[in-house]
Amino acid sequence: MKYKVVFFGSQPYDEASFNENNASFGYELQYYKGHLNRNNAILARGAEVVCIFVNDTADAETLHILAGCGVRLLALRCAGYNNVDLEAARREGIAVVRVPAYSPYAVAEHTVTLMLSLNRKIPRATWRTRDGNFSINGLLGFDMHGKTAGIIGTGKIARILIRILRGFGMKILAYDVYPDHDFARQHQVTYTSLDELYRQSDIISLHCPLTEETRYMIDETSIRKMKDGVMLINTGRGQLIHTYDLIQGLKCKKVGSAGLDVYEEEGDYFFEDQSDRIIDDDVLARLLSFNNVIVTSHQAFFTQEALENIATTTLQNIEDFRQGKELINEVTL
């Protein structure tokens, strides 16, 4: 009997990638488009493994149902795990594994794309020329060279981003609870306090994990400390930014522009075609109304290389569990 793996929140590109890479594993893969939650967890009955993504919910009640269905492994096909109740998973005897790094280059490059698009107002310029308007009035940008970028969190993605921005000739300020001083010396990075980073940075980019300490770290208080006209970029987790406070910062021109690949209430919208619906999330609708805001649908990771790494790492995590090997990508308390 084949080892059964049930996927939640699956998309066509997930199915294509996992089906192709499953050829060397031979698992029975079953896909459900709906996000995992307590109401549909029963669909995993008979499966040893459940595979989820960022907007699936693995809270205590959901995990209890999964355990009752016979699930013993929760395989995240992503790096973040803030949507999983790890204590509940431990109580239910469910191991949790993840894909710690599927393509840091993809996310770093998308971060730079947001910066350049906002600075040079590429979306507005494109709309104009398609309408036959070739005026450049209102499209004024600034030289990235010589400006200061504040990078919050200096993990793998941030380090690649820093190398790219140094290539532009930017000054780099960084903040991390666990600073890497050797890397800083090699790449002319200055670690500093958050307050000093806010005060000096022309562009601030978020690359820290979502924890109780970092939740809503960008709020009214922190925005007030920033330079007038600061550019904010978030390709990390939506709840790093208090969206209402960001909107107020945009309205009063304290925040000059924002590039967001994540949104704190993205679960009901991102990864889905909502073009035939009225957006009933007033905060998201307000964000989308600003011509100095770019919102992308959690696509920073989305490259061919990343999908390949996600599938191969996830399937190997499952194989290691099946064979009773050490789970090198296990998430523990």
N, C-alpha and C positions, 0 to 999 in steps of 0.2 A: 504494500500500500504506500502511495506517495506521501511525502511529508507535505502537509497543507499549510499554505500561508495566505492569510486574508488581508487585502489592502483596503484602507479607507481613504477618502479624499483623493481618489486616483483620477488622473487626467490621461488623455490619449498618449501624450509623450511619456508618461510613467509606464504605461502598459507596453509600448513599443520597446522602450529601453530595457525593462525587466524581462520581457519575453525573450528578447535577443540574448541577454546575458544569462538567462536561466538554462540555456541549452547545455551548459556544462555542469549544472546542478540537478536538474530534473525534478524540481518541486512542482506541486500542484498549486498554481497561483489563481486566486479568485479576487476580482476587483469590484469595489463598490465606490460609486462617485460621491456619495454622501459622506460628510465628515463624521468621524467617530464621536459618539456621545452615549449617554445612558439609555437612550431610546432605541438605538440600532445596534448596540453591542452584542445582542443575542445572535446577530448574523454571523458571528465568529464561531458558533458552535461547531465542534469537530475539528477546529484548527489548532495546531500547536503554537502558531506564531501569528501575531497581528502586526502589520506594518502601517505606520501613520506618518503624517507630515505636520507642518507647523500649526495649522488651524484645526487639527483634531483635538478633542478633549479627553484626556485620560485622568479624570478625577477619581476620588475614592470610590464612588458608587459605580462608575463605569468599569473600573478595574476589578471590583468585586464581581460584577456580572461576567467579565471576561474570564476570571479565574474559575467561575462556575461552569463556563463553557469548555474548560480544559486548556485554556491558553496559558503557556508558561514563559513566553518570551514576547516582549514588546520591542519591536525593531523600528527605531526612528530613522527615516530616510532624510535626515537633516541634522544639523549640528546642535541647535537649541533644544532644550528639554523643559522649558518653563511651563509647558502645558501638561506636564506629567506630575502627579502626586507620588513622589519617590517613596515616601514613608508608607503610603498605602500599597504601592507595588511590592515593597519588601514584606509587608504583612501578608499579602496574598500569595507570596511565593512566585512572583513574576519578575524575571530579570529584565533589565532595560539596557538596550544598546543603541548606539547612534553612529552617525557618520561625522567624525570630528572636523574634517577638512576636505571638502570635495572639490573646490576650486577657489582658493583665496584670490587668484588672479582675476577671476570673473567678477567678484564683488568689488575689488579695488578698482578695476577698470570701469565698472558701471558708476562707481562713486565719482571718478574723474569726469565721466560723461555728463553727470548731473551738474557738476561744477561748471564745466565749459558751456553747457547748454543754457544754464541760468545767466552766466556772465555775459555771453554774447547774444543772448535772447534768440536762440535758434528757433524755438517753436513759433514765436511771433513773426520772425523774419520769413519762415516758410509759409505761414498762413498768408502773409502779405503778397509774396511773389506769386503764389497760386491764384490770387485774385487780380494779378496784374499790377500790384502796387509795389514799385521798386524804390520807394523812399526809404532812406535809412534813419530818418528822424525818429528818436525814441529808442534806438537800438544800441546806444552807447554802452560799451563795456569798459573793462580795465585790464591792464597788463597783469597777468598772474605773477610774472617775474618781480621779485622784490616784496611781494605781499607775504603776510604771515598766516600760516594754516595752523589751527589748533586741533590736535588729534587726541580724542579721549578714548583710551584703550589702545595698547600697542601690541596686539597679538599678530597672528600671521597675516591677516588681511591688511591691518594698519601698516605693517612694515613694508608690504609691497606698495601700498598707497604712498607712503613716505618716500620711497625710492623714486616713484613717478613724479611726485611734487618737487622733490629736490632737483629733478631734471628740468623743471620749469624755472628753477632759480628761486624757489620760495624758501622763506625762513620757516622752520618747523618747531612749534612748541607742542609738548605732549604731557598728558597726565595718565598715570596708571598706578593702581594700588601696589603693583609689583613691577617697578621700573626695570628695564634692561639697560643698564648703563654702558655695557660694552657695545650694544647696537647703537646707542645714542652717540657715543664717541665716533664710531665708524661713519655715521651718516649725518653728523652735525645737527643732532636733535637736542633740544633743551627741555629737560623735564622741569615742570613747574607746578605751582598750585592751580587748582581749578579757577580760583578768583583771578589769578594773573593771566591764565589762558583766556578767560572770558574777556578780560580788559584789553588784551593786545591783539587778538586774532581777527583777521579780516574774514576768514572762512573757518567754521567749526564743523568737524565731522565726527560722528559718533560710531565707535567700534567696540564698545564694552558690552558684556553680557547683561541681561535683564535680571536683576536681583532686587531684594527689598531695599537695598541701599541705593541702587541706581534708578529705581522706578520714579518717573517724573522728575529726573534730575534737571531737565530743561523745563523750567517753569517761570512764573512771573519774576521771582527773585533773581534767578540766574540770568534771565534775559535782560533785566535792568542793569546788570553789571557789564554787559557786552558793548562793543563798539556800535555806534549808530550805523545802520546799514549793513550789519553783519549778514553773511550768508550761512545758513544752517543746512547741514546734510545729514540725513539719517538712513543708512542702509543696514542698521542693526535690528532693533526691535521697536515696535510702535510705541510701547509704553515708556520708553526713555524720554519721550516728549509729552508734556501736558498740552494737548492740541488746542484747547480753548485759549490758554495763555499764549501759544504761538500765534494764533489768529489775532489776538489783541496786539501782540508785538508787530505783526504785519500791518495792521490797521494804523498804528501810530508811527510807522516807518522806522521803528527801532530795528526790526528785522527787515533787511533789504530784499531778501529772497530766501526760498527754502526748496530743497530737493528731497523728496520723501519716497523711498521705495517700500516703506512700511507705514502702517497706521494702527493706532491703538485698538480700534474696533473693526479691523479689516476682515474678520472671519466671515461676515455675511456678504462680502463683496468681492474680495480679491480671488483670483484664479477662475472667476466665472464671468460669462457674458451677461452684463446687466443693461445692455443698450436699449432694451425694449421696456425698461422700468423707470419710474421716477425714483431718484435716490431719496429715500426717506430719512436718511441720516443727515440731519441739518448741519452738523459739524463738518462732515466730509464734503457735503455740497458747497459749503462756504469755502473750504480749502480750494476746491476745484474752480471756484469763481475768480481767484486771484491770477492775474497774468504774470506775476513774479513767483509763482509756485509751480513746480513740476511734481506730479504724483505718478509713480510707476507702480505696477501691481505685483510687488514682491518678486521682481524678475532679475534682480542683481546676480543671482546665482546661475541664471538660465543660459548655459552654454553647452555645446555638444560634449565638451570634456567633463563638465560638472555632472551631467546626466550619466555618463559612463562611470564616473567615480562613485556616484551615489548608488547605482545598481550593483556594481561589483563589490563595493564595501559592505552594503547591506546584506547581500546574498552570502558573502563570506562570514559575516557576523552570525547569520542563521546557521551556516554549516558548522562553525565552531561550536555553537550551542548544541546542535544535534549530535556532534561527536564527543561532547563533554570536555572540550578543550577550554583553555583559558580565554576569557572574553576580553580581548585587549581594548575594546571600545565600550566596555560596560560603564554605565552611569551609576554611581553609588552615592549614598548620603555623605 
